[in-house]
Amino acid sequence: MNWKNEWKPLALIVTIFLAVYFLPVDWLQQSQRLENALWESLHLARWYAREHVLLCLVPAFFIAGAVGVFVSQAAVMKYLGPKANKIVAYGVASVSGSILAVCSCTILPLFAGIYRMGAGLGPASAFLYSGPAINILAIVLTAAVLGPQMGIARAVGAVSFSVIIGLLMHFFFRKEEQEKVAAAAAMPEPEVSRPLWQNGLFFASMVGILVFVNWGRPAEPDGLWQGIYASKWLITGLFALALAIILVVWFKINRWWMVTVVATSFILAMVLPDHPELAFVAGTIGLTVLLTKGRDNEGELEEWFDTSWDFAKKILPLLLWGVLIAGALLGRPDHEGLIPSQWIADLVGGNSMWANLFASVVGAFMYFATLTEVPILQGLIGAGMGKGPALALLLAGPALSLPNMLVIRSVMGTKKTIVFVLLVIVMATISGMIYGAIF
């Protein structure tokens, strides 16, 4: 027998055996934790479905699908290649995640493609971190669920991390990079069916919808943020109208079909002003019908919907299981699941270096499907996790995972992978300690 091929199933069997052997059945029965865990998982899943799936995920799926269809690989290489302007390259790489709804594994094909085609190690590493670590949906969801301070800290931390990590990777392996730049061939100019400014306005309209439809109520009863919150649905409607006009004029969607969708949404908003989400649902359904039934010369609309639907199929099941598991293990704020709050407080409570380092390492090796880190962290914070370790896990977790590390190693080698992972862990730990000391 070749034990090299059998150690994985053996390890799995031993792990399951030990877990069952030491299962604290009497303790679970006496404390009713199993029953509480079931109800907590269902409560958290219902809350998540009501508050975040429709308004957060659905627009993000359409944006992610549009990125896959309307942003060419040649255009990416133009701004991330070894001969690109450094400021532009790192700037594009560091904010690329703001329009990508991807996890640490979904980003890997994109990273492998641009790296093997000649992208510099620095911009490619910045892109690798930024892609899953930050996107518009993640910022909005983090701010809405965990508070605006955490959302801003995540955005600033992820963007700055990506640039610093990219620069350090380039510095550590500068000799190899110099050889790569000397041998790299110039990438061809991207062929586009419409000008960059048109695509820019197209994406801006969708991002505007996503941002303002999820604009949370501020703590202060008045001021600028309260004014924006009071007008959030009006602003969302204006962005939606802009998107409708763009789709008719530049994407050749049937204007009368679009008028029907817009009119239906407008009537619902007027008739049911206390339930503006119904108008949003009507507009979303109408857009889906237009993309699936509409016809255009190049098939862009159908491909857009197919790509968006592919994102939904991959992400939604993982998100559901992530929420259920988070609720069962950690419960909701002020409600306990299977894991006692004291255990969490002992490991990641406070703001010690150990707590931040532990959170960074665990987050780096765990797999987080896109957005599942938010409900998981919500449960951890409610169970006693410190704000510093929470940010540390938030900065290290979504960007890395054990499967992610294995694939990265196959693309750029063991040494570069180890350096990349250590940089993420160390910087997440330091950032968590600073954030915890301030807040």
N, C-alpha and C positions, 0 to 999 in steps of 0.2 A: 504493500500500500504506500502511495506517495503522500506523506503527511503534509507536504507543502500545499497540496490542493485541498486538504481536509481540515486545516486548522480553523477556518472561519465557521463551518457548521459546528465543530467541536466547541469553540468559544461561545457560540450562541446557545448551545445546549447547556453548557455549564452555567452560563449567566442566568438563564431561565430557571434552572434547578435551584441555584442559590437564592434567587429572588423568591421563589415559592417556599423554599425551606425556611427562610427567615421572615416570611410574611407575617406581620403583626396582626393576626386575625382578631384576637381578643381585644386588643387596643382599639382597632377600627370599629369593632362591634359596640364596645362600651361607649365610645365617643360619638357614635353615629356619623362618622366622617364619610363613609361611603355614600350614605343617603344624601348628606349635605353636598358632597362633591357632584353628584348627579344633578341636583337642583341648581347648583351654582353654574355648572356648564350650560344648562338650558337658559338660565336667566341671562348670562353673558351673551350667548348666541342671539337671543331675542333682541337684546339691547343693541348689539352690533348690527343686526339686520335692519332695525328701525332707524338707527342714527347715521350709519356710515356706508352701507352697501349701495343704495340707490344714488345718493348725491355725490359720493366720493368715487366709488369704483366704476360705475357706468361711464361717466365722462372720461375717466382715466383709460379705460379700454379703447375708447374711440381715438384718444390722443396717441396711445401706444400703437394702435393699428395704422394710424396716419404716418407715424414716424417710420414704420417698416415699409410703407409703400412709397411715400413721397420724398424721403431723404435717401439719396443714393450713396452707395459705398464709395464711389469715386469722390463725392463731395466730402465725405468723412475724411478720406485720405488727404484731400487737398489741405485740410486744416490740422491734421494730426501727423502728417508724414515727417520724415527726418529733415526735409528741406524747408518745412513751413516756418514762418515767423514764430519764434519761441513764445512771445507774449500771446499771440493768437492761439498757438497750439495748446498751451497750458490753460489759457482762458476757456477755450472751447471744451477741453477735456474735463475741466473742473466743474462746469455747469451742465454738462451733457446729461447728467442724471435728472435734471429738472424736468425733462420731457421723456424720460424712459421709465416705464413702470416694470422694472425687472428685478429679479432676485440675484443672489450671488452665483447661482448656477446658470441662469438665463443669459447673464452678461458674457459668459465664457466664449461662446461662438463668435460674438462680435469682437471680443478682445483678441482671440486667436487669429481671426481674419486680418485685423488691422496690423497686428504685430508681425505676422508671417509675411505680410505684403510690404513691409518696410517701415511701418510706423516706429518712431523713436521709442526707446524703452521708457523714458520719462513721461511723455504724453500718454503712452499706452498704459503705464501703471496708474497715472492719474485717472484715466478713463475707467480702468478696471475697478478702482476704489469708488469713484464718484457714481458710476452707473447704478449699482444697487444701494449705495449709501444715501443718496438724496434724489428725490423727485418731487414734483409739485404736490402730488397726492400725499406723499410721506410727510412733507412739511405741514400741509393743512391738517392731516389726520393727527399728527403728533401734537400740534398746537391745540387742536380742538379737544383731544382726549387727555393729554398730559399737561396742558397749559402752554400759553404763548412763550414763556421763558424757555421751556424745554424745546419748543419748536424752533425758535430763533437760534438757540445754542446748537441744535442739530444741524441746521442749515449752514451756519457760520463754520462750525467744526468740520463738517463734511467737505465743504468747498476748500477751506484752508488745508485740511488734511491731504486732499488729493494733490494740491500743488506742491506742498512740502514733501510728501512721499515721492512724487514724481521727480522732483529736483534731486532728492537724496539718492534715489535709484540711479538716476543719470550720473551723479557724482561718483557713487561707489563703483560703477561699471563703465566709467567714461572711456577707457581704452577700447573696449569692445564697441561702444557707441561710435567712436571716431572711425573705426574700420567699417561699421555699418553705413554710416553717412557717406563715406567715400565710395562704397559699392552700390549704394541705392540708386535706382533709376527713377527718373521723374514720373510722377503719376499723370495720366491723361486728364484733361479737363473734363469735368462732369457734363453729361448731356442731360439737359433738363427740358421739360415740356412747357414750363412757365417760369417767369423771372423769380429770383430769390425773394424780392420784396412781396410778391404775391403769396408765396408759401409762408413768408414771415407773418403776414396779416392773417392768413388762414389758421396758423397755429396759435397766434395771439388771441384770436376770437375764442378758440376752444379752451385755452388756458384761462382766459378771463372768466368763462362760464364756471370752470372748475373751482377757481379761487373764490369767487364771490358767492356762489351758491352754498359754499361751506363756511362763509364768514361767521365766526362765532360771536356770541353776545359778550361785549367787554365788561369788565368789572365796574368801570365808572359809568354812572347814569347819563353823562353828557360828554361832549367833546367830539373830536373828529371821528374816532373809531365807532362811537355810538351812532353818529350820523351815517357812516357807511353801513353799519349793521341795519339801521332803520330803512335804508334804501337798497339793501342787498338784492332783493328780487327785481327791482326796477333795473339796476345795473346788470344783473344776470340776463334780463330780458333784452337789453340793448346789445349785449354781446351775442346773444342768440340770434337776434335780428341781423346783425352784421355777418354772422356765419351763414345764415340763410341766403343773404344777398351774394356772398362770395361763392356759395355752392351753385347758385343759379347762373351768375355771370361768368365765372372762371371754370367751373366744373360741369356746366351744361346740364344741370338737373332741370327737369321739366318745371317751368315757372308756375304753372297752374297747380301742380301737385304741391309745390312748396307753399303757395298761397293758402291752400287748404290746410296744411299742417300748421302754419303760422296763425291762421284765423281760428282754428280749433283751440290752440293753446291760449290765444288772447281771450277768447270767449270764456274759457274755463277760469282764467285769472280774474276776469271781471265778475262772473257769477259766484265764484267761490273764493273771495279774497282772503279768507282765513285759512285756506288750504292751497297755497301757491305751489306746493309740491305736485299737485295733480296736473297743473299746467306743464310742469317740468316733465312729468311722466308722459303726457300726451306728445310733447315735442320729441322726446327720446324715441317713443314708439314710431312716430311719424318719420323721423330720420332713418330708423332701421328699415322701415318699409321702402323708403326712397332708395336706400343703398342696395337693397336686395331685389327690388323690382325695376329700378331705373336702369337705363342702358346708356353707355357712353362709348365712344369710338375705341378707346384704348383699354376698356375694362377696368379702369381705376377704381370706380365706385364699388364694384363687386369685390375686387381684391382688398379694398379698404375694410369692408365689412368682414370678409373672411379672416383677415389678419386680426381684427379686433375680437372676433368670436374665438379665434384660437387662443388669444390671451385669456379670455374669460374662462374657457374650458380648463386651462392649465392652472389658473390662479384660484378660482372660486372654491373648488373642492379642498385645496390645501388650506385656504383661508378658513373655511368652515371647521376643518379638523383642528387647525391651530387655535381657534377661538374655544372650541369645546374642550380641548386638552388644557388650555390655560385656565378656563373656568373650573374644571375638575381639580386640577392640581393646586391652583392658587386662589380661586374664588374671585369675588369682586371686592372693591374697597370696603373695608369694615365687615367683610364676610369671609370666613375661612373655608378653604377646600381641604384636600387631602394633606397638604403640607402645612404644618403649624406655623403661625407667624413668627414665633420665637426662633425657629430654625433659620428662617430667612434673615431675621434681624441679626442673628449671631454671625452669619456669613457675609452679608452685604449691607448690614446696617451701619450707620455712621458714615465717616468719610476717611477712613484710614487707608494707607497705601495698600494693605492686604485686601481690603474690601474692593477697592477699585481694580487692583490687579486680578483678583479672582473673577470679578464681573467681566473684565476684558478677555481673559483666557477662555472662560466658559462660553462667552458670546462668540469668540472667534471659531470655536470648534462646533458649536451648535449650528443646525440648519434652520434658517428662518425663511419661510415662504414670504413673498412680497406682502408687507403690511402686517404680518402676524406678530411682528415684534412689538407693535403698539399695544394690543390687548394683553400680551404676555407681561410687558413692563407695567401696565396698569395694575395687573394683579400683584406683581412683585412689590410695587410701591405701596399698594394697600396693605401688603403683608409686612411692611417694615423696611423695605429697601431704601437706602439713602439716595438722595438726588444725584450725588456725584457718581456712585457706582451705576445708577440708572443711565446716566449719560454715557458712561464708559461702555456699558453693554450696547447701548444704542448706536455708538460710533463704530464698535468692532463687530457686532453681531451680523447685521444685514450685509456687510461687505465681504465677510469671510464665512467659510464652513469647511468641514473636513472634505467633502466631495470637491468643493471649489479648489482647495489646496492641491489635491491630487491632479486635477486637470491643469492648473497653473504650472505645476512641476513638469508636466509633459510638454508644455509650450515653451517655457523659458528656462527650464533646468532647476535642479535642487537648490543651488546656492542662491540664485535670485529669488526663488520662492521663499526660502527661509528668511532672507533679509526683508522681503515685502511683509511677511506675516509678523515678524518681530517689530517692524516699524509701526504697523497698525496697532499692535497690542500696547507698545510703550507709549505711543501718542494718545491712545484712548485712556490709558491709566492716568497720565499726567493731566489730560483735559478734565477727566472726572474729578480729580483732586482739586483742581482750580475752581471748577464749577461748584463743587460741594462747599468749598470754603467761602465762596461769594454768596451763594443762595442757601 
